[in-house]
Amino acid sequence: MNIYDTAHSLAEEIRNSEDGVQLRELRARVYADDTNRVLLDEYKRLQVQLQMSMVGAAGQMPSEDMQRFQQLASLLYMNSDVQAYLMAEMRMQKTLADVFKILTEAAGVTFDLPGNA
């Protein structure tokens, strides 16, 4: 089996895993509500901005954006379906990060950020 066949097989495993199925079901449920969709899109935009500012790519995140992010997080986590979706998404991100680490170690490639070496 070649590497690409193995990658497609792994993708299918992830897609059909309990976490993968649950994530898709929860995403469909929460994004069916327009208010949830708008709030989640803004939350994710601010989350990426925050992550970029933490690694220095975008400088310091403006305090009003940080406050908006915290307010959105508080609001979103009050909704049990949205909370379950965000937690499922975090579990999947952790799984994917673990798989990426395994693959990069096997390839002998490192992705250290400046200052973390």
C-alpha positions in Angstrom: 0.0 0.0 0.0 1.4 3.4 -0.9 1.4 6.4 1.4 -1.5 8.1 -0.3 -3.7 5.0 0.0 -2.8 4.8 3.7 -3.6 8.5 4.1 -7.0 8.0 2.5 -7.6 5.0 4.7 -6.7 7.1 7.8 -9.1 9.8 6.6 -11.9 7.3 6.3 -11.1 5.9 9.8 -11.3 9.5 11.2 -14.5 10.2 9.3 -16.2 7.0 10.6 -14.8 7.2 14.1 -17.2 7.9 17.0 -15.6 11.3 17.5 -15.9 12.1 13.7 -19.6 11.1 13.5 -20.5 13.0 16.7 -18.7 16.1 15.5 -20.6 16.2 12.2 -23.9 15.6 14.0 -23.3 18.3 16.5 -22.0 20.7 13.9 -25.2 20.2 11.8 -27.4 20.7 14.9 -25.7 24.0 16.1 -25.2 25.5 12.6 -28.9 24.9 11.7 -29.6 27.9 14.0 -28.7 31.2 12.4 -27.8 32.9 15.7 -25.5 30.0 16.7 -23.9 30.1 13.2 -23.2 33.9 13.4 -21.8 33.7 16.9 -19.7 30.6 16.2 -18.2 32.2 13.1 -17.3 35.3 15.0 -15.9 33.2 17.9 -13.7 31.2 15.6 -12.5 34.3 13.7 -11.4 35.8 17.1 -9.9 32.5 18.2 -7.7 32.4 15.2 -6.7 36.0 15.7 -5.8 35.3 19.3 -3.8 32.2 18.3 -1.9 34.2 15.7 -1.2 37.0 18.3 0.2 34.4 20.7 2.8 33.3 18.2 3.7 36.9 17.2 2.3 36.7 13.7 -0.2 39.5 14.2 1.2 41.4 17.2 -0.9 42.1 20.3 -4.6 41.3 20.0 -6.7 44.5 20.7 -8.2 44.4 24.2 -11.7 45.0 22.8 -11.3 41.9 20.6 -10.1 39.9 23.6 -13.2 41.1 25.6 -15.5 40.2 22.7 -13.9 36.7 22.5 -14.4 36.1 26.2 -18.0 37.4 26.0 -18.8 35.1 23.1 -17.2 32.1 24.8 -19.3 32.7 27.9 -22.4 33.1 25.8 -21.8 30.1 23.6 -20.9 27.8 26.5 -24.3 28.5 28.1 -25.9 26.6 25.2 -25.5 22.8 25.9 -25.5 21.9 22.2 -22.9 24.5 21.3 -20.8 23.5 24.3 -20.9 19.8 23.2 -20.0 20.8 19.7 -17.0 22.9 20.8 -15.8 20.2 23.1 -16.1 17.6 20.3 -14.2 19.9 18.0 -11.4 20.2 20.6 -11.2 16.4 21.0 -10.9 16.1 17.2 -8.2 18.8 17.1 -6.3 17.0 19.8 -6.5 13.7 17.8 -5.4 15.4 14.6 -2.5 17.1 16.5 -1.4 13.7 17.9 -1.5 12.1 14.4 0.4 15.0 12.9 3.1 14.6 15.6 3.4 10.9 14.9 3.7 11.5 11.2 6.2 14.3 11.4 8.4 12.3 13.9 8.3 9.3 11.4 9.4 11.7 8.6 12.1 13.2 10.8 10.6 16.7 10.3 10.2 19.2 13.2 8.1 22.3 13.2 9.5 24.2 16.2 8.4 27.8 16.5 11.1 30.4 16.9 12.1 30.7 20.6 10.8 27.2 21.4 13.9 25.2 20.3 
